[in-house]
Structure formats: structure tokens, C-alpha cells
Amino acid sequence: MTSQQFSPTSTLFSSNGLNNNQDNLNELEYHMMKSTIPYTSLLCLICLVILGPGCATVPKGLVEGGPVMNSPHIPEPVPYRIYTPPGWDNQKPLPLVIYLHQEDGHCTDLETGGVVQYLFGLISSKQIRPFILAAPESRGYWYDYHDGTRKYASFIMDDFIPQLRQEHAIIPGAMGVHILGAGLGGQAAVELSIHYPDKFRTAGAIGSYMFDEVSVSRYVETQLFKGLDKILGPSDDFNAMAAHNVMTGIQSREDIGKVRYVLGMGAFAEWDIAETNELFRQHLQRLYIPHDWVHFHGSTKWASRRNIVPIFISLQLGFRKNQGNVNGMPYQVLKFR
């Protein structure tokens, strides 16, 4: 397996960046690489108009190059990226942070967006503790598919984490593993923490749906052209919808062990994401379950989500700032204990 290391002297940073030691987590002003035009999304739209909705069910292509992992749960090799901090000799155990990309994302998103380089710059300047960052790739969704064709949740638990533990010095037990996702990657991260509370210390979700039976059924119906009935199940299948209900999945503190949640969304998030997040936050608060709520100036687009990723990871690793700025835009952290 290939480990990729980055230096804080990366050319992604200007003279007023980390090299002058002026960056800190209160003023995150790092330089993100400009995203390319989403040609694949445009192509899918053209296909949808010309050929009809069937074309849109074709899964997105996987990233090429780099390490892959084979699994009996997935019919093709799974690309992934593993990033180890500069100077680490694989001897002292470190926490592992697993990042699950959003629906149209890739395992390289944090790298091409400049997030990895920035995070390891913070490690080099001793502003956050060292950690290992791992990002697998999916066809867009992180669940065990209802039709059985792909089982990404099982892949993460049965293959991905065990292999990373074999090849890297990771802190033993649940205290050593944190999971984070954007969009439906965040919803899946919360789901995994509910189903495997003894495997994770924290779970984070950035601008994610927090499904109950009604919202997951509505999501399947409104996104029908994506073939979600094969992934999440038919919208009228109560058991299939209930399997993704994070509300009933957590009925008491004992249900999730020592898991702590870091949740949040941008101020301009879509109404259904805002609604389901607020309902889930209130649910956790009623049960006295510890969580951090991050409210930031942004939307559900990747350009906004990637800016806040370092804040989420820092909070998951124990950072305790309550407010600050991301590229000049404010964020605030509310802590519920």
C-alpha cells in the first residue's frame, strides 16, 4: 500500500500562509485548488434529456491510479488514498480518520482540494495532533445496497479498517478510529457509528441528510432516476426505510457507547438538509448525547464543505475552539455535553 506524505511548504500556500506561521484554526485561510467544470454531470444531464432517465442510473467512474483494495463485498477493486503525517515512522500508534466522500466525489477530493496539505501543515506546526487520514472510493453511496450488488458498509468494517490496522500503527480499539463524511457520506458515517458503536470514537457529518423513515422514503422517491430503490430499497418498503433511520437507531446513550458526534451544515443548506439536521440535533439533545454542532457560512456545494473539513477533523481529535473564520467566512461551534 502506498502512503503519501505532504510537506507544509507545499506550493499551494502563499507567502502569508503556513510558511510564516500565521495560520491557525481560528483563521483558516488556505488556498484551495480551483475545481474543474463537472463534465460528467453535464454529460449525465444531456443523456437524461436525450435518452431518458435510464441513462442517469449509470454509476460514476472510479478514480484511476493509486492503491486499490480487493473485497468480496465489492465486484471491482476499490480505489483509496492513505495519507500519513510528515516524519512519522509507523512506530508510534496514531488515530485514524476515515473520510467518506459525497455522492459525486472521489477518494482524492481532500488531496486535490488542498485539504490534506493544509491539515499536515497544521500537524507540522503542532496546532493539531498527528493522525492518519484514509479515504476510500465508492460509486457514490456508502451503504450495503438493497439489491446486494455492492456492500460498502461491510467493506469498510470487514476489509478497509482491518487492512489499515495491519499495515499501519493505529491506536487500538474504538479510541483509535474516527469517521467523517460529507453529504450522504456523512449520513453513512453516522449510520456506521450506530451499527458499530464499539468501533468508533467519533462520527462527523458535514451538510448531510439525517434520515428518518419519512425523509429517506421521500429522498428515494425524489431521486428515483438515480436508481436509489436498488441501493436504499423501495420507498414503500418499511423495513428497508427503517434500516436507515438514525432517530430510531439511537434510543439512549447506551446504544452508541462512547461515540461523540460532530455535526453541522452551511447557512445556505437546502431546506430538507436543514430540517433533518435540526431534528437529529434535537433528538441527541433530548437523550443527553454529547455532540458538537458546527454552523458555518456556506452551502452544500463541495467548495463550501471542503473549507470546513479541517474544523470537523480538529473537533473530532479533541480541538476545542468555539468560533473562528474559514477563508474569511465565520463558523461557530455549539457544544452539548
N, C-alpha and C positions, 0 to 999 in steps of 0.2 A: 504494500500500500504506500502511495506517495504522500508525504507530508509537505505542505507548502508553508514557507516561512516568509514573513514580511518585516521590513525594517521601518522604523518611524521616519526615516529620511526619504521615504517614497516621494517620487516626483509629483504625486497627486497633491502635495501640500505646498502652499505658497510660503513666502518668507515670513508671513505673520502667523504661521501655523505652529506645529509641534516643535519645529527646529528652534524656535525662540522661546519654547516653554511657556507660551501664553495661553495654550488651550487648557481648559478644564471642563469638568462635566456641568458646570454652571453656565458655560458659554460654549456650546458645541458649534464651532464654525469650521467644519471640514469641507473639503471640496469634493463633490461627487462628480463622477464621470457622466457626461450627458448621455441619456438613454437614446437608443436608436428608434426610428419610426417602427411601430409594431406592424411589420409587413404581414406576419401570419394572421393577425386579427383582421386586417383589411382583406386578405385573401379569403378567410372564412366568411366575411360579410358578402363578398362577391359571389361565393359559392352558394350562400344561403338565398340570395336574390335570384340567381340564375337556375340553380339546380334544386332548390327546395331545402327544407330543414334537414334532410338526411345527411347532407354533406357536413353539417356542423357537428355531427357526432364523431367525426374522425379525431382521434386524440392528438394532442400537440406532439411535435417531435421532441425527442430527448436530446440533451446536450451531448456533443461529441467530444472525444478526447478525455484524458484523465482517468482516474481509477474507476473501476466498476466492481460491483459485488453481486454474486450469484445467490439465488434464493429459490427454494421450492415453492415459495408463495407468489413469485412473480415470473411470468413466462419469458422475460428478457432480462439481460444483465442490467442492474440498477446503477446508474452513474452517481457519484457522490464526490464531495470535497472534504478534506480534513485539514485543518489549519492548527499548527502548534506554535506557541509563542516563541519569539526570538530568544536564542540562547538556551532553551530548555533541552536537557539531555535524556529525557524519557526515564528519569530515575525517580524524582520526587513526584508522588501522585498529585494530580491536579483535577479540579472539577471539569466535567464535560458539559458543554452547552450544545444541544441539538436544535438546529433551526429547520423548520418546515416551511417551504416557500408557499406563496399564494397560488391561486388557481392557474394563472398564466405565467408562472415563474419558473426558474431553473435553480439547480443547486449552486450555480455560480453567481447568483444575484448579489450576495453580500460582497463578493470579490469585485465584480465589475462595477458595482455601485460605490466602491471606495470604503465600505463599512469595515471590512476586515483590516485593511491597512490602518484605519483610524483607531480601531479597538486595540490593536497590538502596539500602536504608538502610545496609547494610554497605559498599557502594561509597562512599556519601556520607561515611561516617566513616572511609574509607580503610583498612578492615580486609581487604578483598579488592580485587583489581584490577578495573577496569571491563570489562564484557563485554556482548555482545548475546545475548538469550535468545529462542529461537524454538520454538514448539510447534505442530506440525501436528495434524490430527484424522484418525482412521481409523474404520472400522466396528468396531474392537476388536482388529484384528490388523495387524501391520506387514510382512507377507510379500508376495511375489508369489504370488497364490493359485494353487493347483494347477490349478483349472479355468479359469484365465486371465481371470476376470471383473474382477479388480482386481489391480493390481501396485503395492503401496505402497512396496516397496523400490526399485523402478525410479523411482517418483515422487520419492522423497527424493533419489536420486542424479542423476537426469536433469533434474528440474524445480525442486524445492524449493531445494536448495543453490545451483544456478546463478542462480536469480532473486534470492535473497537477496544473493548476491555482486554482482549488477548494481545493486542498489538501496541497498546499504549498504557502507561501508568495512570490510571484513573482512580480517584478516591473511592474506596469500596462502598457498596450499599447505596441506598437511596440518597444519602447526603452528597454523593458524587455526581449526580445526574440532574440537569435542568433541561427543560424542553420549552421551546418558544416557536410561535408561528405567526404569520400574517394572513389575513383573510381566512379562508377555510382551513389553512394550515394552523391557525391559532385555535379554531374550534376543535380541530382534531387533537391538538396538544392538550386541551382541557379534557376531552374525552378520554385520552390515554391515561391522564392522571387519575381519572375516576375509576377506570377499569384496572389500573395497576398502581394503586397509591403507595405501595411499598417499593416502587422502583424510581420515584422522582422526588426531589426536594422542592422544586418549584415548577410551575407551569405558567407560561405567558401567552397572551393573545392580543395582537395588535389589529384593531379595527375589524373584529371577527363577528360573525353571527354567533349568538349563543342560543342554540336551538331548544325549543320545547316541541311537543307534538304538533301544535298548530303552525309554528313558524317553519319547521322542517318540511311539513306537508305542503305549505304554501310555496316554499322555495323550490321543491321538486316540480310543482305544477307550473310555476312561472318560468323555470329554466328547462322546460321539457325538451327543447331542441338539443340540449346537451346530453340527453340520454341518462339523466340522473335517476330514473326509475331503476336502471340496471346497477347503479352504484349505491344509492341510498335506499332503494326499494320503492315500490308503487306508493303513491301518495295516500291511497286508501287502505294500505296495509298497516294496521295499528301497531303491530309488534315491530315491524321494520322502522316505523317512525319513532316509536318509543325507545328504540336502541340508541338513538342519537339525542335523547332528551337529557340535557345537562342538569335540568332542575330536579327531576326525579332521581337522577343519578347520585345526587348529594342530598341526603335527608338529615345528616348530622355530622358533627365534626369527626366522629369515629369512622365515617365512611371513607374519608380521604387521608387518614393518618396525619402525618406531619407536613403534608403538601401546603405550600403557600402560593397564592395566585398573584400575578401581576397582570392587570387588565387595563384596557384603555382604548380610546379612539380619538380621531380628529374632530375638531369643532364643526367641520362641514361633512361629516359622515352621513350616508343615506339614512332615511328615517327608520327603516327596518333594522339596520345595524344598531342605531342609537337606541331604539326601543328594546331590542333583545338584550343588549348590554346592560341597560338600566335595570331591567327585570332580574337579570342574573346577579348584578351587584346587590340589589335589594335582598335577593334570596340568600346570598352569602352573609349579608349583614344581619338578617333575622336569625341565622344559625350561629352567629358569632364566630364565623370562619375568617381567619386573618387574610387580608388581601390588600394590595396597593392598587389604587385607581389613578391612571395617568391620563390627564386631559391635555391635548396639545393642539396647536394651531395647524390644521391640515385637513386633508380629506382621506379617502380610502384608496387613492391612487398610490402606486409604488413610490413615486417621487416623494410623497409625504411620509409614507410608512418607513422607508429606509432611513430617513433622518432620525427617527425616534428609536430605532433598534438599539443603539448604544445605551440609551437610558434604560430600556427594558432589561437588557442583559446586566447592566450595572446594578439595578434594583434586585434582580434575581440572585446576584452574587453577594448581596449584602450592603450595597451603597445606599445611603440614607438622605440624600438631598431632597428637599421638598419642592423646589421650583428652580427654574433656570430658562435658558434660551436654546433653541435648536435653529442654527442658521438665522439668528435674529428673531425667530418666532417663539413665543413663550410656551412653556409647558408647566403644569402643576401636578404634584403628586399628593393624593389624599391617602392616608394610611388608616386602615381599620384593623384594630388588634383586640 
